Amino acid sequence: MIEYPVIPENIVIHLGAPGSDAPNVTESFADYIKNVASSEIFPTWPREALIANILAQISVALNRVYTEYYRSAGYDFDITSSIAHDQSYVYQRNIFANISELVDEIFNTYLKRPEFIEPLYATFCDGVEVTCNGLSQWGSVELANQGLDAFEILKRYYGTNLDVVSNVSVESVEGSAPPTSIREGDTGRDVELIQTKLNRISSNYPGIPKIYPTDGFFGESTTAAVRKFQEVFNLEADGVVGKNTWYRIQFIYNAVKRLSALNSEGLRLSDLSTAYPAELSEGDVSAGVLVLQYYLHYIAAFIPSVLDLSVDGSFGAGTRESVISFQKTYGLPETGVVDRAVWDEIEAAYYSYLRSIPYRFTEGAPLPFPGRILRAGIEGDDVLALQRYLNYIGRTYTEIPEIAEDGIFGPSTESALAEFIRIFGIEAVPSRVGAVLWNAIASVYDDLYVGNTAEAGQYSGRVISEE
């Protein structure tokens, strides 16, 4: 499952029923919705009825993409053209001009329940030949003629607990499976997600043991749960989460949560984020406080009403004031205490701004923690940035060996990390780079870069500490 809903640049459509021997075609998401709308509804309908129907069609398609409905079942497409399974799509059909214009206006908008994350599986039918629990297409025309706007029409069919999310970013969407298998000893958000999903699945399949705690560390209890899941669902019971096991877990999780149904159990932030350390308040000193401060420091760069703070791992008065300013900005009780609900809001805000940044290395501008644990074997621009930071730091701290800047987390990167950790006395392991270690490396890089580029007499940056 993709972490948060985005509009995919492209969507792959299977031109037939899911198991049929039919070709796949790729369309831009907007063009796909234009085709569906031109196939499902009439361009002569009132504008508000058209908007209501198009929003339902967008949400159905996004639900399929976001939950990886077909891909988690082993298919190589996102949605089908079969009206028995999805919505009507006619390859290379003509598109109505007014529908094309409307879709261009709202294709990056979708429907959801206020308390849930996933796009609503907004079922609909024509309301004449076929009736259903969702939107009636012809009924929407009647309501529009009565003067109701699109949102009022939608609430008539889907209930008043409905949100419209607009201005959603358009991004290239890749599969959620991690690039390397996850196994005992690994840590990170991918492990957290697996633990959370298996615990939910075990409510329906009680033979799968519960994992406790769900802390993002792949220990013996996680291995036991993975192995039992694999036995139940006829996979190789090796206790390792490779691509097949990852997507099978996702497929079963979709089913037990009914994520592709109008009466979905729904996804909440707590289903996606289990990294909450414990309740944090003034006087606490911990790695959890350090991560909290790191998130708030980054959010403050985007939201002036959130007070900036020192990132030192100590929950002092400045951290408390920053927390209160965040709570006030986001309409939360202004307690200055970070419980699970506040943590989830802070983390969600951080990742929402992180997604807005093209993640590539920019010299002299330290990038935020990329949101995934960097570990041996993975590749990407975030690894490349890490390598360049380490090489730059190594010009001053020559004990750090120079490494190839290839974007691959290999043994040389781990060796450089080990030396950095030793020099600065950081409590971390070189095989894993989380938010705390990333922030330390970025801070040292920033200090050195500012100092090396300063003019004579200019302030040379902060004093580098071993915090």
C-alpha positions as CSV (number, residue, x, y, z in Angstrom):
1,M,0.0,0.0,0.0
2,I,1.3,3.4,-0.9
3,E,1.9,5.5,2.2
4,Y,-0.6,8.3,1.5
5,P,-2.9,8.9,-1.5
6,V,-1.5,10.7,-4.4
7,I,-2.7,11.2,-8.0
8,P,-0.7,8.7,-10.2
9,E,0.9,10.2,-13.3
10,N,-0.3,7.1,-15.2
11,I,-2.7,4.2,-14.6
12,V,-2.5,0.8,-16.2
13,I,-5.9,-0.5,-17.4
14,H,-6.6,-4.2,-18.3
15,L,-9.0,-4.3,-21.2
16,G,-11.2,-7.1,-19.9
17,A,-12.1,-9.0,-16.7
18,P,-9.2,-9.5,-14.2
19,G,-8.3,-13.1,-15.3
20,S,-8.9,-12.7,-19.0
21,D,-6.2,-12.9,-21.7
22,A,-6.6,-9.2,-22.7
23,P,-4.0,-6.5,-23.2
24,N,-3.1,-3.7,-20.8
25,V,-2.9,-0.1,-21.8
26,T,-1.4,2.9,-20.0
27,E,-3.1,6.3,-19.8
28,S,-2.4,9.4,-17.9
29,F,-4.8,9.4,-14.9
30,A,-6.7,12.5,-16.2
31,D,-7.2,10.9,-19.6
32,Y,-8.4,7.7,-18.0
33,I,-11.0,9.6,-16.0
34,K,-12.1,11.5,-19.1
35,N,-12.7,8.2,-20.9
36,V,-14.6,6.8,-17.9
37,A,-16.8,9.9,-17.6
38,S,-17.5,10.0,-21.3
39,S,-18.5,6.3,-21.2
40,E,-20.6,6.4,-18.0
41,I,-22.5,9.7,-18.1
42,F,-24.0,12.2,-20.6
43,P,-22.3,15.5,-21.4
44,T,-25.7,17.2,-21.4
45,W,-26.3,16.7,-17.7
46,P,-26.2,19.7,-15.4
47,R,-22.7,20.7,-14.4
48,E,-23.1,19.8,-10.7
49,A,-24.3,16.3,-11.6
50,L,-21.3,15.9,-13.8
51,I,-18.9,17.0,-11.1
52,A,-20.5,14.7,-8.5
53,N,-20.2,11.7,-10.8
54,I,-16.7,12.5,-11.9
55,L,-15.6,12.8,-8.2
56,A,-17.1,9.3,-7.5
57,Q,-15.2,7.9,-10.6
58,I,-11.9,9.5,-9.5
59,S,-12.3,8.1,-6.0
60,V,-13.0,4.5,-7.2
61,A,-9.9,4.6,-9.4
62,L,-7.7,6.0,-6.7
63,N,-9.0,3.4,-4.2
64,R,-7.8,0.7,-6.6
65,V,-4.4,2.3,-7.0
66,Y,-3.9,3.2,-3.3
67,T,-4.8,-0.2,-1.9
68,E,-2.9,-1.9,-4.7
69,Y,-6.1,-4.0,-5.1
70,Y,-5.1,-5.8,-8.3
71,R,-1.3,-5.7,-7.9
72,S,-1.5,-7.2,-4.4
73,A,-3.4,-10.1,-6.1
74,G,-0.5,-10.7,-8.5
75,Y,-1.8,-8.8,-11.5
76,D,0.3,-6.3,-13.5
77,F,-2.3,-3.6,-13.8
78,D,-4.2,-1.1,-11.6
79,I,-7.8,-1.4,-12.8
80,T,-9.9,-3.2,-15.4
81,S,-12.3,-2.0,-18.1
82,S,-14.9,-4.5,-16.9
83,I,-18.1,-2.9,-15.5
84,A,-18.7,-6.1,-13.5
85,H,-15.5,-5.3,-11.5
86,D,-14.7,-1.7,-12.0
87,Q,-16.0,1.1,-14.2
88,S,-16.5,1.5,-17.9
89,Y,-13.5,2.3,-20.1
90,V,-13.6,2.2,-23.9
91,Y,-10.2,2.2,-25.4
92,Q,-9.6,5.1,-27.9
93,R,-13.1,6.5,-27.6
94,N,-14.0,10.1,-28.3
95,I,-14.0,12.4,-25.3
96,F,-16.7,15.1,-24.8
97,A,-15.2,18.6,-24.7
98,N,-17.1,19.8,-21.6
99,I,-16.2,16.6,-19.7
100,S,-12.6,17.0,-20.6
101,E,-12.6,20.5,-19.3
102,L,-14.2,19.5,-16.0
103,V,-11.8,16.6,-15.5
104,D,-8.8,19.0,-16.0
105,E,-10.3,21.1,-13.2
106,I,-10.9,18.4,-10.6
107,F,-8.8,15.3,-11.5
108,N,-6.6,15.9,-8.5
109,T,-9.6,15.8,-6.1
110,Y,-11.1,12.8,-4.4
111,L,-13.6,11.7,-1.7
112,K,-12.9,10.2,1.7
113,R,-14.3,9.7,5.1
114,P,-13.0,12.4,7.6
115,E,-11.5,9.8,9.9
116,F,-10.0,7.6,7.2
117,I,-7.0,8.0,4.9
118,E,-8.0,5.9,1.9
119,P,-10.0,7.3,-1.0
120,L,-13.6,6.3,-0.7
121,Y,-14.7,3.4,-2.8
122,A,-17.6,5.5,-4.0
123,T,-19.8,2.9,-5.6
124,F,-22.4,4.1,-8.2
125,C,-25.0,2.8,-10.6
126,D,-27.4,4.2,-13.2
127,G,-30.3,4.1,-10.7
128,V,-32.7,2.9,-13.4
129,E,-31.7,-0.5,-14.6
130,V,-29.5,-1.2,-11.7
131,T,-29.8,0.2,-8.1
132,C,-27.1,0.2,-5.4
133,N,-26.2,1.6,-2.0
134,G,-24.0,4.3,-3.7
135,L,-24.7,7.2,-6.0
136,S,-27.5,7.0,-8.5
137,Q,-26.3,8.6,-11.8
138,W,-29.8,9.6,-13.0
139,G,-30.8,10.5,-9.4
140,S,-27.9,13.0,-9.3
141,V,-29.3,14.7,-12.4
142,E,-32.7,15.1,-10.6
143,L,-31.0,16.5,-7.5
144,A,-28.9,19.0,-9.6
145,N,-32.0,20.2,-11.3
146,Q,-33.4,20.9,-7.9
147,G,-30.5,23.2,-7.3
148,L,-28.2,21.0,-5.2
149,D,-24.5,21.5,-5.7
150,A,-22.1,18.6,-6.3
151,F,-21.1,18.2,-2.7
152,E,-24.7,18.3,-1.5
153,I,-25.5,15.6,-4.1
154,L,-22.7,13.4,-2.9
155,K,-23.7,13.7,0.7
156,R,-27.2,12.5,-0.2
157,Y,-25.8,9.2,-1.3
158,Y,-22.7,8.7,0.8
159,G,-23.7,10.4,4.0
160,T,-22.8,13.7,5.7
161,N,-19.5,12.3,7.0
162,L,-17.7,13.0,3.7
163,D,-14.7,15.1,2.9
164,V,-13.5,16.4,-0.5
165,V,-9.7,16.4,-0.7
166,S,-8.4,18.8,-3.3
167,N,-5.0,19.9,-4.8
168,V,-3.6,16.4,-4.4
169,S,0.0,16.1,-5.7
170,V,0.5,14.2,-9.0
171,E,3.4,11.7,-8.6
172,S,4.9,8.7,-10.2
173,V,3.6,5.8,-8.1
174,E,5.7,2.7,-7.6
175,G,4.8,-0.5,-5.8
176,S,5.0,-0.5,-2.1
177,A,7.1,-3.7,-1.7
178,P,10.6,-2.8,-0.3
179,P,13.4,-3.5,-2.8
180,T,15.0,-6.2,-0.5
181,S,13.4,-8.8,1.6
182,I,12.7,-8.0,5.3
183,R,13.8,-10.5,7.9
184,E,14.6,-10.9,11.6
185,G,16.9,-8.2,12.8
186,D,15.6,-5.5,10.4
187,T,14.0,-2.3,11.6
188,G,12.0,0.6,10.2
189,R,8.6,1.7,8.9
190,D,8.2,-1.3,6.5
191,V,8.6,-3.6,9.5
192,E,6.0,-1.5,11.5
193,L,3.5,-1.8,8.6
194,I,3.9,-5.6,8.4
195,Q,3.5,-5.9,12.2
196,T,0.3,-3.7,12.2
197,K,-1.2,-5.6,9.3
198,L,-0.5,-9.0,10.6
199,N,-2.0,-8.1,14.0
200,R,-5.2,-7.0,12.2
201,I,-5.3,-10.1,10.0
202,S,-4.9,-12.3,13.1
203,S,-8.3,-11.0,14.4
204,N,-9.8,-12.9,11.4
205,Y,-7.3,-15.7,11.4
206,P,-6.5,-16.3,15.1
207,G,-4.0,-19.0,14.3
208,I,-1.6,-16.2,13.4
209,P,0.1,-15.1,16.7
210,K,-0.1,-11.5,17.8
211,I,3.1,-9.4,17.6
212,Y,4.0,-7.4,20.7
213,P,5.2,-4.8,20.7
214,T,4.6,-3.4,17.2
215,D,7.8,-1.3,17.5
216,G,9.3,-1.6,14.0
217,F,11.9,-4.2,15.1
218,F,11.7,-7.6,13.4
219,G,12.2,-9.9,16.3
220,E,11.2,-13.5,17.1
221,S,7.5,-12.7,17.5
222,T,7.4,-11.1,14.1
223,T,9.2,-14.1,12.5
224,A,6.6,-16.4,14.1
225,A,3.7,-14.4,12.9
226,V,5.1,-14.1,9.3
227,R,5.8,-17.9,9.2
228,K,2.3,-18.8,10.4
229,F,0.8,-16.4,7.8
230,Q,2.8,-18.0,5.1
231,E,1.6,-21.5,6.2
232,V,-2.0,-20.4,6.3
233,F,-1.9,-18.9,2.8
234,N,0.3,-21.5,1.1
235,L,3.5,-19.6,0.8
236,E,7.0,-20.8,1.6
237,A,7.1,-20.6,5.4
238,D,10.6,-19.1,5.8
239,G,9.6,-16.2,8.1
240,V,11.1,-13.7,5.6
241,V,8.9,-11.0,4.0
242,G,9.8,-11.0,0.3
243,K,7.8,-9.5,-2.5
244,N,5.3,-12.3,-2.7
245,T,4.7,-12.4,1.1
246,W,4.5,-8.6,1.2
247,Y,1.7,-8.4,-1.4
248,R,-0.1,-11.4,0.0
249,I,-0.3,-9.7,3.4
250,Q,-1.5,-6.5,1.6
251,F,-4.2,-8.5,-0.3
252,I,-5.5,-10.2,2.9
253,Y,-5.4,-7.0,4.8
254,N,-7.4,-5.2,2.1
255,A,-10.0,-8.0,2.4
256,V,-10.4,-8.1,6.2
257,K,-10.5,-4.3,6.4
258,R,-13.0,-4.1,3.4
259,L,-10.9,-1.2,2.0
260,S,-12.6,-1.6,-1.4
261,A,-16.1,-1.4,-0.1
262,L,-18.4,1.5,0.7
263,N,-18.7,0.3,4.3
264,S,-14.9,0.0,4.7
265,E,-13.5,-0.4,8.2
266,G,-11.1,2.3,7.1
267,L,-7.5,3.2,7.5
268,R,-6.5,5.6,10.2
269,L,-3.1,7.1,10.9
270,S,-2.5,4.6,13.7
271,D,-2.8,1.8,11.1
272,L,0.1,3.3,9.1
273,S,2.3,4.7,11.8
274,T,3.4,2.6,14.8
275,A,6.5,4.5,15.5
276,Y,5.0,6.4,18.4
277,P,7.5,5.9,21.3
278,A,5.5,6.9,24.3
279,E,3.8,9.9,25.7
280,L,6.3,12.8,25.6
281,S,6.2,15.8,27.9
282,E,8.5,18.4,29.5
283,G,11.4,16.9,31.3
284,D,11.8,13.8,29.0
285,V,15.1,13.1,27.4
286,S,15.1,10.4,24.7
287,A,15.6,9.5,21.1
288,G,11.8,9.8,20.7
289,V,12.1,13.5,21.8
290,L,14.9,13.9,19.2
291,V,12.7,12.6,16.4
292,L,9.8,14.8,17.6
293,Q,12.0,17.9,17.6
294,Y,13.3,17.0,14.1
295,Y,9.7,16.8,12.7
296,L,8.7,20.1,14.4
297,H,11.8,21.9,13.2
298,Y,11.1,20.8,9.6
299,I,7.4,21.7,9.8
300,A,8.3,25.2,11.2
301,A,10.1,25.9,8.0
302,F,6.8,25.7,6.1
303,I,4.3,27.0,8.7
304,P,5.2,30.3,10.4
305,S,2.7,29.7,13.2
306,V,4.7,26.6,14.4
307,L,7.6,27.8,16.5
308,D,11.1,26.5,15.7
309,L,13.1,24.8,18.4
310,S,16.4,23.2,19.2
311,V,16.9,19.6,18.2
312,D,18.8,18.2,21.2
313,G,16.7,15.3,22.5
314,S,15.7,17.2,25.6
315,F,12.0,18.1,26.1
316,G,12.4,21.6,27.6
317,A,10.3,24.8,27.6
318,G,11.1,25.5,24.0
319,T,9.9,22.1,22.8
320,R,6.8,22.5,24.9
321,E,6.0,25.9,23.3
322,S,6.6,24.4,19.8
323,V,4.2,21.6,20.5
324,I,1.6,24.0,21.8
325,S,2.0,26.2,18.7
326,F,1.5,23.1,16.5
327,Q,-1.6,22.0,18.5
328,K,-3.0,25.5,18.1
329,T,-2.3,25.6,14.4
330,Y,-4.0,22.2,13.8
331,G,-6.9,22.7,16.1
332,L,-5.8,20.3,18.8
333,P,-6.1,20.7,22.6
334,E,-3.1,23.0,23.6
335,T,-1.6,20.7,26.3
336,G,2.0,20.8,25.3
337,V,2.0,17.0,25.7
338,V,2.6,14.7,22.8
339,D,0.2,11.7,23.1
340,R,-0.5,9.2,20.3
341,A,-3.0,11.5,18.5
342,V,-0.6,14.5,18.5
343,W,2.3,12.4,17.4
344,D,0.3,11.1,14.4
345,E,-0.7,14.6,13.4
346,I,2.9,15.8,13.6
347,E,4.2,12.9,11.7
348,A,1.5,13.2,9.0
349,A,2.3,16.9,8.6
350,Y,6.0,16.1,8.3
351,Y,5.5,13.5,5.6
352,S,3.0,15.7,3.7
353,Y,5.7,18.4,3.3
354,L,8.4,15.8,2.6
355,R,6.4,14.5,-0.4
356,S,6.4,18.0,-1.9
357,I,10.1,18.1,-2.3
358,P,11.8,16.5,-5.4
359,Y,14.2,14.2,-3.5
360,R,17.5,14.8,-5.2
361,F,20.8,16.0,-3.7
362,T,21.2,19.8,-3.6
363,E,24.6,21.0,-2.6
364,G,24.7,23.1,0.5
365,A,21.0,22.4,1.4
366,P,20.7,19.5,3.7
367,L,17.6,17.4,2.8
368,P,15.1,16.1,5.4
369,F,15.0,12.5,6.6
370,P,13.5,10.6,3.6
371,G,11.0,8.7,5.7
372,R,12.5,5.3,5.2
373,I,15.2,3.5,7.1
374,L,18.3,3.4,4.9
375,R,19.9,0.0,5.2
376,A,22.4,-2.3,3.4
377,G,21.2,-3.3,-0.1
378,I,18.8,-0.5,-0.9
379,E,19.3,2.1,-3.6
380,G,18.0,5.6,-4.4
381,D,18.6,9.3,-4.4
382,D,18.4,9.5,-0.6
383,V,21.3,7.0,-0.4
384,L,23.2,9.2,-2.9
385,A,22.6,12.3,-0.8
386,L,23.9,10.4,2.3
387,Q,27.1,9.3,0.5
388,R,27.8,12.9,-0.7
389,Y,27.3,14.2,2.8
390,L,29.7,11.7,4.2
391,N,32.3,12.4,1.5
392,Y,32.0,16.1,2.2
393,I,32.4,15.6,5.9
394,G,35.4,13.3,5.2
395,R,37.3,16.2,3.7
396,T,37.6,17.6,7.2
397,Y,37.4,14.4,9.2
398,T,39.8,12.4,7.2
399,E,39.3,9.2,9.2
400,I,36.0,8.8,7.3
401,P,36.9,6.9,4.1
402,E,35.9,8.2,0.8
403,I,33.1,6.2,-0.9
404,A,31.7,5.8,-4.4
405,E,28.7,8.1,-4.9
406,D,26.5,5.5,-6.7
407,G,23.3,5.6,-4.7
408,I,23.8,2.0,-3.5
409,F,24.1,1.3,0.3
410,G,27.0,-1.1,0.3
411,P,29.9,-2.1,2.6
412,S,31.8,1.1,1.9
413,T,28.9,3.3,2.9
414,E,28.5,1.2,6.1
415,S,32.2,1.7,6.8
416,A,32.0,5.4,6.4
417,L,28.9,5.5,8.7
418,A,30.7,3.5,11.3
419,E,33.6,6.0,11.4
420,F,31.2,9.0,11.5
421,I,29.3,7.3,14.5
422,R,32.6,6.7,16.3
423,I,33.9,10.3,15.8
424,F,30.7,12.0,17.0
425,G,29.8,9.4,19.7
426,I,26.3,8.8,18.4
427,E,24.2,5.9,19.7
428,A,23.5,4.2,16.4
429,V,24.5,1.2,14.2
430,P,26.1,1.8,10.8
431,S,23.8,-0.7,9.0
432,R,20.7,1.4,9.6
433,V,20.2,5.2,9.1
434,G,17.0,6.5,10.8
435,A,15.9,10.0,11.5
436,V,18.3,10.6,14.4
437,L,21.5,9.5,12.5
438,W,20.4,11.2,9.3
439,N,19.8,14.5,11.2
440,A,23.2,14.3,12.8
441,I,25.0,13.7,9.5
442,A,23.0,16.5,7.8
443,S,23.7,18.9,10.7
444,V,27.5,18.3,10.5
445,Y,27.4,18.6,6.7
446,D,25.5,21.9,7.1
447,D,28.0,23.3,9.7
448,L,31.0,22.4,7.5
449,Y,29.5,23.7,4.3
450,V,28.5,27.1,5.9
451,G,32.0,27.4,7.4
452,N,33.9,26.4,4.3
453,T,31.9,28.9,2.1
454,A,32.0,31.8,4.5
455,E,33.9,35.0,3.6
456,A,36.6,36.4,5.8
457,G,35.1,37.7,9.0
458,Q,31.7,36.0,8.3
459,Y,30.2,33.7,10.9
460,S,31.4,30.2,10.1
461,G,28.4,28.2,11.3
462,R,27.4,26.5,14.5
463,V,29.8,24.7,16.7
464,I,29.8,21.0,15.9
465,S,28.8,19.0,18.9
466,E,28.7,15.2,19.6
467,E,25.0,15.3,20.4
